[in-house]
Amino acid sequence: MRYLTALLVSLLIPAVPVLGQENLLTNGTFDERLTGWSHLDLVSWSEEGAAHGGSARISFPNRPQGGDALIQCVSLEGGRLYDLAASVLLPRSEGSSGGVSVRLQWHSLGNCQGPILRGAPSLDFGFREPAGWQTLEERRIPAPLDAASALLVVIPHSAGGRPYAIHIDDLRLARSVEFEEAVIPAVASATGARGERFETDLWVHNPAPATREFVLRLRRNGGPSLPVVLRVGPRQTRYIRDVISVITSRQDVTGALEVSYDPRGGPMLVSARVVTTHEESPGNGTAIPALSRKAARTSTLFPGLSLERGDTVSFNRVNAGAYNPNPVPVPLTFELVDGNGRSLGQIERVLEPGGWLQVNDVFQDAGADPSSTEGAYLIATSHLPVFPFVITVDNRSGDGTWVTPQDIPSGLLPRS
């Protein structure tokens, strides 16, 4: 199987490079069965897909060493940046397990001929709970200056006493957008449930010795706001008070904020804080992180949402939500779990493409009583990576606390 690459490359038809964000791979979504792909006999087409119907099914025998099962060659431009993404389904199987690596090989000649220049970072998938579709993405991969083509190689492996079926879908290799992006998952310029006022302040620091531009775009259901282009001087910090009202000219808006800039001048440092004001008891607010695109998740645990300390639990409420950076709708499930691992209820929503939502008071929405629930936590799951968030709000001052999302350890799932 290791010689499959050399054997099949001669059968490939050179691809025409496409600039922008279009997929360079032919039939990466497998909508046209296995058209455009060279593959072993163990690869077949399946109706099951990650986002919609159609995927490649690899019925891999017990071969822990792995091998090239599915490949495609594309033409590209050396010295440019590229994004690589894939979705994989690794099902639960008694006595067997498996994984997949999706790799790039750069070549100096077209049609993936000539020596391999060097490898690129790979997307490595392994089984994890809950069993289901996983999506990984590696952004801004630099192609060598003398690269003329790249070979995408899918390498499955399995272990156990019997064959293990793996599905792969939505393979994507595209030119990177020529800007870097920071996502602030929850921003507001709005009045809260108990009269408090939430306003998001933004800081953008430019460590470079030249003036630079950055772009602000608010994301919410109903479509994004118009982009706003601002400048920040050399080694200066731009402070924008109540940034949402500045870019929308409104004062009753919530959503997610994207901050993008040209990375060729180096990184820019982005930070945000929600300031809380209340006529009777002004609060201190809370910091909100600016996250890279890689921070999007398909499964997340938010701990420490309730406590037993007299009646102080009544002083807090828990809000949860998410931002969907994907161009397709994404179903999202929140599951509230008590300290003993028992499910207290689920909240299901659908995130629009590029959409944002927030569920106010998840205990009430899930039908759970926080006063009798010690150590509760929340699990968020989706089939494509999104930016879930949880903010607990002190009802006395209006202060919010950003709850840091945690990876879900294997086996730590709610018992319904």
N, C-alpha and C positions, 0 to 999 in steps of 0.2 A: 504493500500500500504506500510505502514511502516514495516509490518511484512514480506514483500517479501524476505528480506535478509535471515532471519532465515529459511524461508520455502524452499528457493531454494539452499542454501549452500549444503544440503545433496545430491543434484543431481549432484554436480560438480565433475569432474574427476581431481585428483591432476595433476598439471602441473610439468614438469621436468625443474629444473632451468637451464638456459642457460647463461653462462658468456659472458663477452664482451659487445658489443653494440647491440646484437640481441634482438628483441622484445620478452619479456617474455609472452606477451598476445597472445593467439591463435586467428588468423583472426582479428587482430586489424584494418586492412584496409577494412574489410568487402568484400573482393574479393570473398569469399565463402559464400555469403549471411550472415545469422546469425549464422553460425556454430561456436561452442565454447562458445556462450553466453547464459545465462539464462535471460529471459526477460518477461515482461508483454505482454498481448494481444495487447496493444496499440502500440507496437513496430513492425515495418515491415521493409523489405529490400527495398531500393530504388536504381535505376540505377545512380542517381546523386552522385558525389563524390567530395572531395576537390581537390586532385591531379589527380585522375583518377576515373573511374566508380565504384560505390558501396559505400553505406553508410547505417546507421541505421536511419530510419525515425520514430520519436516519435510524434504521433498525440495526444497531451496532452490536456485533458479537462481543464476547468476553475478551477484549484486547486492551489491557491497561496501558500499553505503550501508545495507543492512538495512531492516527494516520490521516492523510488528506482524503476527505470524502467528497468535498464540494469546492469548486474553484471557479474564478472568473477573472479575466484580465481586462484592465481599463487603461486607456491612454490618459496622461495627465501632464501638468507643467511643473518642472523642477523648481525648487525654491519657494513654492507656495505652501499655504497652510490648508490642511484637510481635516474634516470631521468624519469619524467612523462610529457607526451605531449598529446594534443588532438586538433582536429579541429571541429568547430561547425558552422552551418549555421542557423542564426536567421533572417528569412525574414521579410520584412515590411508587416504589416497586419492592415487594418483599424479596430479599436475597440478592438484589442487584442495585447498582447505582451508576451514575455517570456524570459527565461534564463535557463542556465544549470550549474550545479556544477559537477565536476569530482573529486572524493575523494578516498583516500586510507585508509584502516583499517588494522592495523598490528595484527597478531594473533600468539600466542606462540606455537600452534599446527598446524600440517599439515592440508590441506583441509579446511583452514579457520575455524577450530573448536576452542573451548575454548573461554575464555573472550577476548575482544578487549584490546590490550595493550595500545594504544593511537592513536589518529588520526594523520594524516600527512597534510601538506599544501594542499589546494584544488585549482583547476583551476576553476575560476568563470567567466562565460560568461554572458554578458548582451547585449542587442541590441545597436548598434552604427552605425553611418553613416560612409561610405556608406554601405548599407545592403549587406552582402556577407559573405563568409567564413572567420572565424577568427581562428587563431592558438595561443595557449598559451603553455608555457613550464615552468616547475619547475625543476631545475637541482640540483643534489647533495643533494637529500633528504636522511637523515640518517635513516636507519632502526634500531629499538631497537636491542640490543645485543641478546635478547632471542626470536626474531621474527623468525618464521619458514614459514609463509605464509602471503599473503596480499590479501585483497578483494578490487577490483576496483569497485566503485559504481558510476553510472551515475544518477543524480537526476535532472530532469527537473522541471520547474514550469512555470505557465502561469497565466495571468490575463486578464480579458475582458469578453465579452459576448459570445464568441464562441471558439471552439477548436483552438489550435495554433500548427502548424506543425514545428518540429525542426529536423534538420539532424545533426548527429554526425559521425565523421570519423577519421581515422588515430590515433586511441588510441594507445599509446605506453608507456610501462613501461620497462626500460632497466637498466642494471648495468651502472653506470656512468664510463666514462673514468677516469682513476686515475690521472688526471691532471687538473689544472685550466687554463683558456684561456683568453687572452686579444686580441681584434681585433682592429687594426688600419685600418680604412676603405679605406684610400687613402694614398699611399706612392709612391715615385718617385725617380728615378735617371735619369733625362731626360731633354732635351732641349725644352723650350716652344715655342709657336707660334711666339713670337716676339724676340727671341734670348736669353731670360732669361734662367737660368739654375736652375732646381729644384732638391734639394738633401735632403733626409730625414735622420736626425740624431735621434738616439735612446738612451734612458737611461733606464737601468734596475737596480733597487735598491733592495738589499737583506737585510732586517732588522734582519734576523735570525743570531744566533751565530755560524753558520756552513756554509761551502762552499756549494753552490747549483748549479744545472744545469738548463738551460732554453733552449727551442727549438724555432728556428725561421723558419717560412715557408711562402713563398710568394705565394699568390693566384692570379690567372689571367686566362683569357681565354686561353685554350690550355693545362690546367693542372697545378698543383702546382709544385713549385721548390722542389728540394731535401731538406729535413730538415737539418738544421745546429744546432749542439749542442754546446753551450758555457757555461762557468762557471763564477760565480761571487762570490767573497770571503765574509766572514762573515761581516755583517754590511757595506758592500761596495757597490759602484755604478759602473756598467759597462757602459761606454760611447762608442758608436759605430758610428763613423762619416760615412755618406753616406752609411747607412746600406745595401741598396739594391745592390750597386756595390760590397760590401763585400761578400754577400751571393750568388750572381749570377755571379760575375766576369764580369759584363756588365755595361754599362753606358747609356743605352737607354731603361729603363724598368719602367713600372708603374703597380700598382696592389694594393692589400690589404695584410697586414702583420698580421699573427697570431703569438702571443708569448705565449707559454705554459710552464707550470712548475708543479712539484709535490707540491700540496698544504699542504701536511702533515707537512711541516716545517713552515707553516704560509704563509701569503700573500707576494707577491713580487710586487713592485711598478713600473709601466711601464709608460713612457711618451715619446712623440715624437715631433719633430719640423721639418717643411720643411724650409730649408735655401734657400734663393733666391740670386743668383748671376747674375750680368749683367755687361758687360764691361763698359758701359757708366754710369749706375746709379745703384750701388749695393743696393739691398733691405734688408728688415728686416726679411722676412719670416713670418711664422705663426705656432702656436701650433696646433697639431692634436691630438684629444683625443684617449685614449686607452679604448675601450668599452668592457663590459662583454657580454656574449652571449645573456643575457636577453634583451639587448638594441636593438636587431633586431626588425624591425617594419613592419607592413603591410600598414600603412597609416601615412604620415608625411607631415607637412607644413613647408616650408622654407620662412620666411618673408624678406622684405627689400632688394629686388634685383635691384631696379631702383629708381631714384630720379630726380627731376627737379631742376637743379642748373646751369644755363648757359649751356655750352656744356660739363660739366664735366662727363656726362653720357658716352661720347665717350671714356673716360679714363678707363672704366671698362668693363670686360666681365665676364660672368657667366658660369661656368662649373658644370655639375651635373653627378652623376653616382651612382653605387651601387655595393655591394659585396653580392653574394648569398651563404650562408653557407649550403644550403640544397643539398641533393644528387639527386635532380630532377631539370629539367629546370623550371624557374619561369618567366612568363611574367611580365614586369614592365611598368607602364605608368607614364610619367611626364606630368602634365598639367600646363601651364603657365597662370596666371590669373592677370588681372589688379587690380588697387586699388578699383574699383567699383564692383569687383566680377565677371567681364565678362571674359569668356574664350578667350585666345589669340591663342590657339593652343595646340596640344598634340604631344608628342614624345613617341613612343612605341618601346620597345626593349624586347628581350628574354635573360635572364641571364642563361648561361650554368650551369650545376651542379658544385658548387664550383667556379663559374666564377665571373669575375669582368669586368666592363665596365665604360667608361666615355664619356659623350657627351660634346664636346667642343663648347662653345657659344650657349647656349640653345635658346636665342632670335633669332639668325639667323636660327637655326635648326627648330624652331617652326614657322618661318615666321613672327615674331613680330618685331616692331621697338622700341627699348628701349628709344630712345630720345623723344618719344611721349607717354610714358607709365610711369605714376607716381605711386609709391607704389606697384609695381608688386610683386607677390609671386609665389612660385612653390609648387605644390602638387604631391607627389609620392605615388603610390598605387600598391600593389601586393597581391596575394592571399596567399602567404606564407611569413613569416618574413624574411626580408633582411636588409642590412645596407646601406640605401641611404645616399648620402652626396651631399653638394653644397659648392663650393669654388668660391668666387668672386676674380678676379685678376685685379690688377691695371696695366694697360698697360704701364704706365710711368716707374714704378720701377720694375714691375714684382711681387710685393708683393701679396700674397694671403690672403684672410680672410675666416676663417672657419665659415660657417653659421650654427648656432645651430638649430637642428631640433626641431619642436614643435608638440605636440599632436594636432590633429584637433578637435576643439570644435564642439559639435553637431550643425548642421545647417549651419556651415561655410564651405560650399562646393561651387564650381564654378557654376555659372548659365550660361549654354551654350546658 
